[in-house]
């Protein structure tokens, strides 16, 4: 496969409104999103700025979609919050040739483009998924010395069954104790550049050795490449919260125990249901809603289910919330989507 970073940047827009003279070193924070998650990255940035008044940041948003409305909102956000925000409009054609699924599309690989594009001018960046929102200061992340390590990470919260299979699936004994979530990556770009990480990862993704084994695509590839070269951070910097737990609470299932969000600096809404979905009517979404209300996307409407997994999730949550009309409606839509796929096979 050709170099995925060749001629990938189509346009760069810089909105720099942070004070030119700052006492503190800036922490570079980057997002990689498609059209679906673009607004969420803006709200995530807002949440960081709301909780870090005395810190210095430079934000980088890489996307293959940028219309006038969102461009204007990012500019206004930078201006109103005295922040530096750089937008990178990119060509993702080559990324679409990499392995994808309904839930993990080509945009998951934008983090490769981010690291390759910034490693020439930065030594360290914090990559965040756009479904991560800030609840407290993250200033201490800027003080972490990565030394010769590839990155600082937080261990993933895989279930017992998935964890037990990791060492066999990825052919690395003991990796289940060190397997990290790629939604939060404090990356050592010096290491990234010197080890040609992107091309190594792409080679793993296309390797016959791992054919059919990389369930989480680039996350699996990075775990293979960075094994033994990571710093583990406190879970408070990537606190996983699956909103499906809300509807499991009454069943008293072990996996329905809710984490304490108050002691978390960054909350990661994992799973199919996101806090901006129309059926996410829970107190656990208040952090997102507060940031949205303070952002330039305050008028952005909640999003109805659009794919099969979301139709199923919406139906389950609607039943739990005793919204039986939406439960029936989305169950029917989900059923016919399955029938439609079956008839095409």
C-alpha positions as semicolon CSV with decimal commas, in nm:
position;residue;x (nm);y (nm);z (nm)
1;X;0,000;0,000;0,000
2;X;0,122;0,353;-0,079
3;X;0,225;0,587;0,203
4;X;-0,106;0,692;0,360
5;X;0,035;1,034;0,447
6;X;0,147;1,138;0,099
7;X;-0,037;1,453;-0,018
8;X;-0,301;1,399;0,249
9;X;-0,335;1,757;0,378
10;X;-0,573;1,955;0,157
11;X;-0,605;2,271;0,369
12;X;-0,496;2,409;0,705
13;X;-0,685;2,679;0,895
14;X;-0,529;2,836;1,202
15;X;-0,726;3,027;1,462
16;X;-0,481;3,153;1,721
17;X;-0,627;3,366;1,997
18;X;-0,426;3,245;2,297
19;X;-0,197;3,501;2,462
20;X;0,130;3,521;2,268
21;X;0,330;3,527;2,590
22;X;0,248;3,242;2,827
23;X;0,429;3,132;3,138
24;X;0,340;2,766;3,087
25;X;0,437;2,532;2,807
26;X;0,144;2,440;2,583
27;X;0,011;2,087;2,571
28;X;-0,080;1,993;2,214
29;X;-0,410;1,802;2,199
30;X;-0,530;1,638;1,878
31;X;-0,851;1,483;1,746
32;X;-0,916;1,278;1,433
33;X;-1,280;1,278;1,321
34;X;-1,515;1,232;1,030
35;X;-1,828;1,440;0,970
36;X;-2,025;1,241;1,228
37;X;-1,791;1,328;1,516
38;X;-1,677;1,676;1,414
39;X;-1,920;1,859;1,642
40;X;-1,826;1,631;1,933
41;X;-1,459;1,727;1,903
42;X;-1,560;2,092;1,940
43;X;-1,759;2,013;2,254
44;X;-1,470;1,807;2,392
45;X;-1,235;2,103;2,340
46;X;-1,487;2,326;2,520
47;X;-1,498;2,086;2,816
48;X;-1,117;2,100;2,848
49;X;-1,111;2,479;2,838
50;X;-1,391;2,500;3,097
51;X;-1,193;2,291;3,344
52;X;-0,842;2,426;3,285
53;X;-0,849;2,803;3,322
54;X;-0,481;2,833;3,413
55;X;-0,340;2,590;3,160
56;X;-0,207;2,638;2,808
57;X;-0,320;2,423;2,516
58;X;-0,296;2,409;2,139
59;X;-0,574;2,207;1,976
60;X;-0,546;2,024;1,643
61;X;-0,852;1,883;1,466
62;X;-0,795;1,655;1,166
63;X;-1,104;1,583;0,958
64;X;-1,211;1,495;0,604
65;X;-1,521;1,716;0,634
66;X;-1,532;2,086;0,710
67;X;-1,825;2,302;0,609
68;X;-1,862;2,677;0,658
69;X;-2,084;2,638;0,965
70;X;-1,844;2,418;1,163
71;X;-1,542;2,616;1,048
72;X;-1,705;2,933;1,181
73;X;-1,788;2,766;1,511
74;X;-1,430;2,651;1,569
75;X;-1,308;3,002;1,492
76;X;-1,560;3,153;1,732
77;X;-1,468;2,896;1,999
78;X;-1,101;2,989;1,970
79;X;-1,180;3,358;1,982
80;X;-1,426;3,345;2,273
81;X;-1,207;3,113;2,483
82;X;-0,872;3,272;2,390
83;X;-0,747;2,941;2,254
84;X;-0,536;2,814;1,965
85;X;-0,722;2,578;1,731
86;X;-0,583;2,448;1,402
87;X;-0,808;2,265;1,156
88;X;-0,662;2,021;0,904
89;X;-0,881;1,920;0,611
90;X;-0,746;1,584;0,494
91;X;-0,795;1,331;0,217
92;X;-0,890;0,992;0,366
93;X;-0,911;0,788;0,044
94;X;-0,613;0,569;0,133
95;X;-0,745;0,508;0,485
96;X;-1,059;0,355;0,337
97;X;-0,847;0,069;0,200
98;X;-0,759;-0,040;0,555
99;X;-0,973;-0,289;0,753
100;X;-1,300;-0,140;0,879
101;X;-1,630;-0,243;1,034
102;X;-1,973;-0,087;1,087
103;X;-1,865;0,052;1,426
104;X;-1,499;0,123;1,346
105;X;-1,475;0,304;1,013
106;X;-1,176;0,454;0,833
107;X;-1,163;0,755;1,067
108;X;-1,005;0,542;1,340
109;X;-0,683;0,556;1,135
110;X;-0,670;0,937;1,129
111;X;-0,455;0,915;1,444
112;X;-0,177;0,780;1,217
113;X;-0,199;1,090;0,999
114;X;-0,199;1,313;1,308
115;X;0,120;1,166;1,450
116;X;0,299;1,166;1,114
117;X;0,203;1,523;1,036
118;X;0,294;1,665;1,377
119;X;0,606;1,461;1,455
120;X;0,818;1,699;1,251
121;X;0,736;1,994;1,476
122;X;0,624;1,842;1,809
123;X;0,791;1,605;2,054
124;X;0,472;1,507;2,234
125;X;0,096;1,524;2,173
126;X;-0,213;1,408;2,354
127;X;-0,448;1,227;2,118
128;X;-0,811;1,205;2,235
129;X;-1,116;1,037;2,089
130;X;-1,399;1,286;2,035
131;X;-1,625;1,101;2,281
132;X;-1,393;1,194;2,571
133;X;-1,494;1,493;2,783
134;X;-1,310;1,677;3,056
135;X;-1,429;1,692;3,417
136;X;-1,121;1,833;3,596
137;X;-0,773;1,971;3,541
138;X;-0,540;1,773;3,314
139;X;-0,247;2,010;3,357
140;X;-0,024;1,741;3,510
141;X;-0,021;1,551;3,181
142;X;0,211;1,815;3,043
143;X;0,468;1,732;3,312
144;X;0,498;1,363;3,222
145;X;0,841;1,271;3,090
146;X;0,798;0,997;2,831
147;X;1,174;0,936;2,813
148;X;1,230;0,642;2,572
149;X;0,875;0,511;2,599
150;X;0,637;0,517;2,303
151;X;0,345;0,666;2,495
152;X;0,158;0,702;2,823
153;X;-0,173;0,517;2,828
154;X;-0,457;0,379;3,038
155;X;-0,529;0,007;3,054
156;X;-0,841;-0,093;2,864
157;X;-1,143;-0,230;3,048
158;X;-1,199;-0,547;2,850
159;X;-1,422;-0,818;2,989
160;X;-1,273;-1,133;3,141
161;X;-1,343;-1,341;2,832
162;X;-1,183;-1,093;2,588
163;X;-0,882;-1,039;2,815
164;X;-0,821;-1,412;2,845
165;X;-0,801;-1,446;2,467
166;X;-0,571;-1,149;2,406
167;X;-0,235;-1,323;2,443
168;X;-0,344;-1,592;2,196
169;X;-0,514;-1,354;1,956
170;X;-0,220;-1,113;1,937
171;X;0,046;-1,381;1,998
172;X;0,208;-1,191;2,289
173;X;0,215;-1,366;2,629
174;X;0,113;-1,133;2,911
175;X;-0,031;-0,859;2,692
176;X;-0,367;-0,887;2,871
177;X;-0,211;-0,708;3,170
178;X;-0,084;-0,420;2,957
179;X;-0,340;-0,386;2,680
180;X;-0,438;-0,019;2,651
181;X;-0,725;0,179;2,504
182;X;-0,620;0,395;2,208
183;X;-0,879;0,664;2,276
184;X;-0,623;0,832;2,502
185;X;-0,262;0,840;2,381
186;X;0,004;1,069;2,521
187;X;0,238;1,005;2,231
188;X;0,614;1,037;2,216
189;X;0,648;1,170;1,861
190;X;1,025;1,130;1,867
191;X;0,973;0,756;1,912
192;X;0,693;0,756;1,653
193;X;0,918;0,919;1,395
194;X;1,230;0,711;1,463
195;X;1,040;0,381;1,461
196;X;0,826;0,458;1,155
197;X;0,519;0,351;1,352
198;X;0,256;0,421;1,086
199;X;0,415;0,199;0,822
200;X;0,480;-0,072;1,080
201;X;0,116;-0,060;1,190
202;X;-0,013;-0,074;0,833
203;X;0,212;-0,377;0,771
204;X;0,061;-0,552;1,075
205;X;-0,292;-0,473;0,957
206;X;-0,216;-0,640;0,624
207;X;-0,017;-0,931;0,766
208;X;-0,136;-1,288;0,712
209;X;-0,016;-1,366;1,064
210;X;-0,289;-1,147;1,211
211;X;-0,555;-1,203;0,946
212;X;-0,895;-1,214;1,117
213;X;-0,739;-1,159;1,461
214;X;-0,724;-0,780;1,490
215;X;-1,069;-0,711;1,632
216;X;-0,982;-0,352;1,717
217;X;-0,767;-0,282;1,411
218;X;-0,529;0,009;1,482
219;X;-0,565;-0,027;1,859
220;X;-0,447;-0,387;1,835
221;X;-0,164;-0,288;1,602
222;X;-0,042;-0,015;1,839
223;X;-0,058;-0,253;2,135
224;X;0,161;-0,498;1,945
225;X;0,414;-0,231;1,847
226;X;0,423;-0,057;2,186
227;X;0,434;-0,367;2,406
228;X;0,684;-0,307;2,685
229;X;0,730;0,058;2,583
230;X;0,444;0,229;2,768
231;X;0,381;0,424;3,086
232;X;0,056;0,333;3,261
233;X;-0,139;0,629;3,400
234;X;-0,424;0,651;3,647
235;X;-0,764;0,549;3,514
236;X;-0,891;0,896;3,607
237;X;-0,744;1,021;3,278
238;X;-0,954;0,784;3,068
239;X;-1,250;0,677;3,281
240;X;-1,460;0,442;3,074
241;X;-1,835;0,483;3,098
242;X;-2,069;0,262;2,899
243;X;-2,419;0,411;2,902
244;X;-2,566;0,063;2,848
245;X;-2,489;0,007;3,218
246;X;-2,770;0,247;3,301
247;X;-3,035;0,006;3,178
248;X;-2,865;-0,290;3,353
249;X;-2,863;-0,137;3,700
250;X;-3,188;-0,295;3,818
251;X;-3,065;-0,640;3,717
252;X;-2,781;-0,615;3,973
253;X;-2,533;-0,753;3,725
254;X;-2,164;-0,739;3,815
255;X;-2,080;-0,536;3,503
256;X;-2,351;-0,281;3,584
257;X;-2,160;-0,128;3,876
258;X;-2,125;0,240;3,792
259;X;-1,783;0,406;3,822
260;X;-1,737;0,724;4,026
261;X;-1,722;1,002;3,769
262;X;-1,651;1,273;4,024
263;X;-1,288;1,166;4,070
264;X;-1,229;1,148;3,694
265;X;-1,045;1,407;3,488
266;X;-1,143;1,266;3,147
267;X;-1,455;1,058;3,092
268;X;-1,471;0,832;2,788
269;X;-1,822;0,738;2,674
270;X;-1,751;0,398;2,523
271;X;-2,009;0,172;2,362
272;X;-2,276;0,228;2,099
273;X;-2,472;0,485;2,298
274;X;-2,315;0,830;2,314
275;X;-2,432;1,122;2,532
276;X;-2,556;1,310;2,224
277;X;-2,793;1,032;2,119
278;X;-3,166;1,095;2,145
279;X;-3,215;0,801;2,383
280;X;-2,927;0,893;2,620
281;X;-3,150;1,043;2,889
282;X;-2,933;0,986;3,194
283;X;-2,763;1,194;3,463
284;X;-2,430;1,047;3,353
285;X;-2,462;1,260;3,038
286;X;-2,475;1,586;3,234
287;X;-2,101;1,647;3,188
288;X;-2,144;1,641;2,811
289;X;-2,461;1,851;2,821
290;X;-2,294;2,116;3,036
291;X;-2,003;2,142;2,791
292;X;-2,240;2,148;2,493
293;X;-2,444;2,429;2,649
294;X;-2,126;2,635;2,686
295;X;-2,003;2,556;2,335
296;X;-2,072;2,692;1,989
297;X;-2,268;2,371;1,923
298;X;-2,527;2,441;2,193
299;X;-2,809;2,425;1,935
300;X;-2,692;2,092;1,790
301;X;-2,988;1,853;1,809
302;X;-2,963;1,510;1,968
303;X;-2,902;1,239;1,709
304;X;-3,149;0,954;1,640
305;X;-3,031;0,597;1,565
306;X;-2,874;0,562;1,221
307;X;-2,714;0,217;1,199
308;X;-2,829;-0,132;1,305
309;X;-2,641;-0,138;1,637
310;X;-2,788;0,199;1,728
311;X;-3,143;0,088;1,643
312;X;-3,103;-0,207;1,877
313;X;-2,949;0,008;2,152
314;X;-3,221;0,272;2,120
315;X;-3,491;0,005;2,148
316;X;-3,334;-0,142;2,464
317;X;-3,294;0,196;2,632
318;X;-3,647;0,301;2,532
319;X;-3,787;-0,009;2,698
320;X;-3,588;0,060;3,016
321;X;-3,715;0,419;3,012
322;X;-4,072;0,294;2,960
323;X;-4,091;0,475;2,627
324;X;-4,277;0,188;2,465
325;X;-4,366;0,368;2,143
326;X;-4,001;0,425;2,056
327;X;-3,919;0,074;2,175
328;X;-4,163;-0,079;1,924
329;X;-4,065;0,160;1,645
330;X;-3,694;0,090;1,672
331;X;-3,737;-0,285;1,726
332;X;-3,930;-0,298;1,399
333;X;-3,663;-0,093;1,217
334;X;-3,389;-0,315;1,358
335;X;-3,574;-0,631;1,252
336;X;-3,620;-0,510;0,893
337;X;-3,256;-0,400;0,873
338;X;-3,155;-0,757;0,960
339;X;-3,397;-0,900;0,704
340;X;-3,262;-0,661;0,440
341;X;-2,905;-0,776;0,502
342;X;-3,004;-1,143;0,505
343;X;-3,176;-1,114;0,166
344;X;-2,863;-0,959;0,013
345;X;-2,638;-1,247;0,122
